[in-house]
Structures are given as C-alpha cells and as structure tokens.
C-alpha cells in the first residue's frame, strides 16, 4: 500500500480535506498560455517538517483566497464591494483556488486553508465556501470572514471578540469546522486550528489547547495571524511600508498592530511563552501577510507563512 492509499484508508473525518474528496474542477486551460506547463501559474514553495513519523504524508497549505462574489439580488453595498474588491484582488481568485485544488489532487494527500477564504460576507461567498470546503477540511477563519462591509462601513467595525458575536452563527453555517477551535489527528499528528484573527487568543482557547496537549501527540498549529517573531514582523513591516523602506540593518521597527497585541495582551503573551517551551509543537502554519516567509518559532517548531492564494501561491508541507 502506498502512502497516499494509506492515508485515504485511515481518513480524517472532518479534519484535513482529503484530495480524493475535492469537488470536480475544470481542467487547466492550456489556451491561456499554450507554451507553458500545466499548473505553471501556481507559485509553490516546498518545506519538510521532521517529526519521526512511521509513514510520511503531505499537505498543500493555502491561505488568503479572498473570494469577492455577490449575487445580483444582494444589496447595493455588496454590489459595490464586489466591484471594488474584485479589482483589488484581480478577479482570478476562484481560478487560483481551482488550480490549487487540482494540483493537490495529483500531488498531495490533504489540504489546509488558514483563513480569508472570503474577502467579506455575502450569500455568494458563503455558497463558494460550502462548495469548496465540503464537509472535511481543517482550517481557520481570517479577519475578513468577520468583515461584513469593512471597506465601506462608517464608522469602521471594532476588532474585538465581542464584535464577532453577530456573525458567528452565519459563519459557522458556512464552514464545516468549529471556527473558534478545532483539532483532529492525521497520521499521528494533531492538527490544531484556532481563531486568532485579531492577533489574540482567549482563555477558553488556551484551555482547549492544553487538553489537546494532554493527548501526547506532536502538534501542528494552524492560525490565520502569525505568532510574530522579530524576523517575521520585520519582513511584514518592510513589505507593507507606505514609503521607501530599505533593509539597512537588523533593527526591529517600532512594534505596532497585532505584534503589539501579542506582547501586551496577558492571555496571549502567556500562551506564546508556553508554546515556546512546548516540545510537542512541531510547526505553525499561517497566512494573513500575503507573502511567503518562515522563521524559527521555538527549539522544536518552525513557523511557515504562505503567500496569498489569490496570487496562485501555496506551500507543500511534507511531514516525515
């Protein structure tokens, strides 16, 4: 029995999406670039996580697809969002997702998506989430899942746990995993996904995580917002700088935003300190930044940030 058949046999229930369960997609259209190879639009990086598993398996990690669909009967605000945000992300987000899933069907065993599948809330976006996620994926929501009209609303929505409350029920109906916290074993590895979309975690999530640790399995965390290291924060600051900012030394820019929250929110800061001492933690998969980077998070775990799927980015992670 080969490794792919092995993992299809053991299954993952409602955790990682098995590539055999992906929805049927149209073939990659060679007429777009007739001289190129199939899937050449995809920009994929490859990494290996060494755990000491008896059988290896692989995952395609994608994030930040930013679907921008709206049905004609939806509100004028949704129509305007569809127009503006489709221009922002290029209009090929669903195509990029389809290419990613088609590649995964041939090359890996499972898929993880770490948030911002949709750019804002609409009936059409929810239906696309149901179409592509089905009933068997592990993933995270992103901050855009909690952004009903974020680019047009005045005043802007507040980014707090309480501000999520009006949207949790409808999001949970669209997504097949627990959007706050979800864990599932795959091949002897415990994949643990939790909602950190505003840069912080809650006491309830920490308690549930400790319960997963008690199972004794190696852990791979799946988050939307990275748990910033100095290097990842520096790269993020450099990438998103509004002015010409060049790396001339290794200085850390003034700490703001999610990194500041992670350092100053007591629950989150204590949780990060705990994770850095946790030998069971083997990797962190995350997105949010729209570019690919990585850094060592702890003595036993690397943190892997994947670029935006709307740009046809993804990352194959081989677990051995």
C-alpha positions, 0 to 999 in steps of 0.5 A: 500500500502506498502512502497516499492509499494509506492515508485515504484508508485511515481518513480524517473525518472532518479534519484535513480535506482529503484530495480524493474528496475535492469537488470536480474542477475544470481542467487547466486551460492550456489556451491561456498560455499554450507554451507553458506547463500545466499548473505553471501559474501556481507559485509553490514553495516546498518545506519538510517538517521532521517529526519521526513519523512511521509513514510520511504524508503531505499537505498543500497549505493555502491561505488568503483566497479572498473570494469577492462574489455577490449575487445580483439580488444582494444589496447595493453595498455588496454590489459595490464591494464586489466591484471594488474588491474584485479589482483589488484582488484581480478577479482570478481568485476562484481560478487560483483556488481551482488550480490549487485544488487540482494540483493537490489532487495529483500531488498531495494527500490533504489540504489546509486553508488558514483563513480569508477564504472570503474577502467579506460576507455575502450569500455568494461567498458563503455558497463558494465556501460550502462548495469548496470546503465540503464537509472535511477540511481543517482550517481557520477563519481570517479577519475578513470572514468577520468583515461584513462591509469593512471597506465601506462601513462608517464608522469602521467595525471594532476588532474585538471578540465581542464584535464577532458575536453577530456573525458567528452563527452565519459563519459557522453555517458556512464552514464545516469546522468549529471556527473558534477551535478545532483539532483532529489527528492525521497520521499521528499528528494533531492538527490544531486550528484556532481563531486568532484573527485579531492577533489574540487568543482567549482563555477558553482557547488556551484551555482547549489547547492544553487538553489537546496537549494532554493527548501526547501527540506532536502538534501542528498549529494552524492560525490565520495571524502569525505568532510574530517573531522579530524576523517575521514582523520585520519582513511584514513591516518592510513589505507593507511600508507606505514609503521607501523602506530599505533593509539597512540593518537588523533593527526591529521597527517600532512594534505596532498592530497585532505584534503589539497585541501579542506582547501586551495582551496577558492571555496571549503573551502567556500562551506564546511563552508556553508554546515556546517551551512546548516540545510537542509543537512541531510547526505553525502554519499561517497566512494573513501577510500575503507573502511567503516567509518562515522563521524559527518559532521555538527549539522544536517548531518552525513557523511557515507563512504562505503567500496569498492564494489569490496570487496562485501561491501555496506551500507543500508541507511534507511531514516525515 
